[in-house]
Amino acid sequence: MNQPAQGDLVINGVSTASGGQYGRVKIDGVGTVEGDIVCADFDCNGMTKIRGSLAADTMDADGMFTIDGHLSAARSFVDGHMKVRGSLKGDSFSVNGLIRVDGNCEIESFRAEGAFEVGGLLNVGTMDVLLQGRGKAGEIGGESIRVVRKSSGPLNKLLSWFVPRLATELHVESIEGDVIDLEYTQAEVVRGNRVRIGKGCTIGLVEYRTEFSAHPGAKIGKEAKVGD
């Protein structure tokens, strides 16, 4: 982002601050920011809400974090529960916990251990997800897409509190990519160059160009080799 140097914003305890342009934003405790924030580094720990959008070079969020607008960050790290009511853009996004995005996501590298929900399109370069809760998106497109499931662990108990009675699997209308490796996925269409459909999958149509394999227990309505 390379914003010019500005003053810092620091919140400790319970407080509310105004949005604006800052060099560094540090929030510990229960903090609310009224308005948009543009900064080099954003770091929050506890319960944080931004009544606007956030644009940062780096973002590190621990705890519960809500953004009423859009999020744009080159590098993001989330440990906990994050909600973005707008869209999300970034180069690298890593999450341990649960993230919900109402709009579209455009991420070059997306790594997650936990659960996620994207209301629109999830557009990625590489995607590596270890599900410990429900995954959901309208459509997923990218170069390398891998979704597998972790059957048990401490995070499963936490996520079951946030999203009870939801199966640990991915629900998506369509997935398109170059290399696709899926487990516990329900999708209408999967299209790729090299496609592996693992255990727990229910797929309506699989179209592949060079390689295809399927777990014996996977349910596939139709498979077709396309292209030369």
RAGI-V384768 format. One line per field, one symbol per residue. ss: DSSP state (h for helix, s for strand, l for the rest). Layout:
BEGIN
ss->???
END
This chain:
BEGIN
ss->llllllllsssssssssssssssssssssssssssssssssssssssssssllsssssssssssssslllsssssssssssssslllsssssssssssssslllsssssssssssssssssssssssssssssssssssssssssssssllllhhhhhhhhhlllllllsssssssssssssllsssssssssssssllllsssssssssssssllllssssssslll
END
